[in-house]
Amino acid sequence: MDNLETHAHNVVEFVRAHEVWAAPIVFALAFCESLAFISLLVPAWAALVGIGVLISSGSLNFWPVWVAGDVVGKLLAWMWR
């Protein structure tokens, strides 16, 4: 596996093992992905897709992750501009 896949796999496995950290991790990834130059340094899309797979399989609750990632993360990134 290359570096991006390894990073995404490690993040998804951590979220699978520690579900309480899912919302803060999605918040941080969405926040970094929303900023222009930070998104080049933090390849978050693969980890976000992997966490989405955990949500669709029923391993994670959708609403806290959605609020943390979409609403709060992108709102703060928009305000930072």
N, C-alpha and C positions, 0 to 999 in steps of 0.2 A: 504494500500500500504506500501511496505517496504521502507527503506531509499533510495535505489538506484532508485526505480521508482519515488519516490517523487522528488528527485533531478533532474532526467531527465525530468519529467513533468514540473517542475518549469522553467528549462532552455528553453525548447521548447515553453512554453507559453510566456516567456519573448521575445524570438526571434520572435514569431508570432505577438506580440504587438509592438515590436520595430525592424522593419526589417533592419534598418540602422546598428544595432549592430550584425547582423547575421555573417558577415565576420570576425570581430574581435573575436567573441565568438568561431566560428569554428576554427580560427587560434589558439586560446589558448587551446582549447580542443585537437586538432590534435597535437599540440606541446607537451602537457602533456602526451598524449597517446603514443607518439613516444619515450619517455624516459623510460628506463627500470624500475626504482624503483618509479618514479613519477606516472606511469600508474597504479600502485597498490593503490596509495592514491587517485587518481582522476579517478573515474569510468566514463569515457567520452563516451564509445561506445554507451550506450543507448541514450544519448542526441544527438550524431551524427546521429544515425539512425532516431530519431524523426525529426531532422532538415532535413534529407534526404526525409522524408515523406512530409514535407512542400514544399520542392523543387519540388517533383514529382506532388504535387497537384497544382502547379503553384503559390503558395503564395510567393515564393522567387525566385530571379533570380539565375540561376545556376552558371554563370561564376565568379562573384566576390567571391562567397562562395567557389568554387572549387580552385581558385587561392590562396585565403587566407588559406584554410585548407590543401590542398594537396601540392601545390608547395612551398609556403612560410613556412608553419608550419613544414613540414617534412624536408625541406632543412635546416632550422635553427637547428632542432634537430639533423640532420646528422652532421652538422658542429660542434655542441657542443660536440660530442663524443670525 
